């Protein structure tokens, strides 16, 4: 049983560029949440997708957007990259939006130069 | 606002000894789940233990146990018989009906041989 998979594992971009990160949830899960973890800090909630819609959003600007596909996989898009967007981006999946059992992927390390 | 405070940035413990990590949180909700996550250098976020707020009995998972004090909004983690593989960053977190997982800043635990 594959767990949560994220791609790519590492990414280097320059300021102003756009980036797309991908996540496949654990088999049987229908909800995907994205978190940003800056170096030395705890993860911060970006948003959650359920039934192909953004259901909850954290305190992140509109430069951060996402999408969920019919197969429940998800993408995180960040436009107009800033140096401060450098972080580990974690994807977590769950069933029926339930938060009591979240499974995390290994993350995508984004470096903005 | 929902916040999590981990007041110990770093903890060091001798192998086979016991270490306790502190965590306090703030929420106006009555129903929520509390978690301790472990993040080793691989940066994979691994669930250590989970506690339902409506349960008075403290959760236990092998060498890991919690002391949950709901009135004080305190949720400490005790690691018994520490092993070298326990070396990692530990995050306290909780989630309410808004489905957003809120994390503390983390405590780095180093187990010495």
Contacts between the chains, C-beta under 8 A, distances in Angstrom:
chain1	res1	chain2	res2	distance
A	33	B	99	7.4
A	33	B	101	7.3
A	35	B	101	7.4
A	40	B	106	7.8
A	41	B	105	6.0
A	41	B	106	7.4
A	42	B	4	7.5
A	42	B	91	5.4
A	42	B	93	7.6
A	42	B	103	3.3
A	42	B	104	5.5
A	42	B	105	5.2
A	42	B	106	5.4
A	43	B	45	7.4
A	43	B	91	7.6
A	43	B	101	7.6
A	43	B	103	5.1
A	44	B	103	7.5
A	45	B	100	4.4
A	45	B	101	6.2
A	45	B	102	7.3
A	48	B	99	5.7
A	48	B	100	7.5
A	55	B	99	7.1
A	56	B	98	6.2
A	56	B	99	5.4
A	56	B	100	5.9
A	58	B	100	6.4
A	88	B	43	5.9
A	90	B	45	6.3
A	92	B	45	7.8
A	92	B	101	7.5
A	97	B	99	5.3
A	99	B	33	6.3
A	99	B	95	3.7
A	99	B	96	7.9
A	99	B	99	5.2
A	99	B	101	6.2
A	100	B	33	4.8
A	100	B	50	6.7
A	100	B	52	7.4
A	100	B	95	7.3
A	102	B	47	7.6
A	102	B	95	7.9
A	102	B	101	6.5
A	104	B	44	6.9
A	104	B	45	3.9
A	104	B	46	7.8
A	106	B	42	7.0
A	106	B	43	6.7
A	106	B	44	5.0
A	107	B	43	5.6
A	107	B	44	7.6
A	107	B	45	8.0
A	109	B	43	7.8
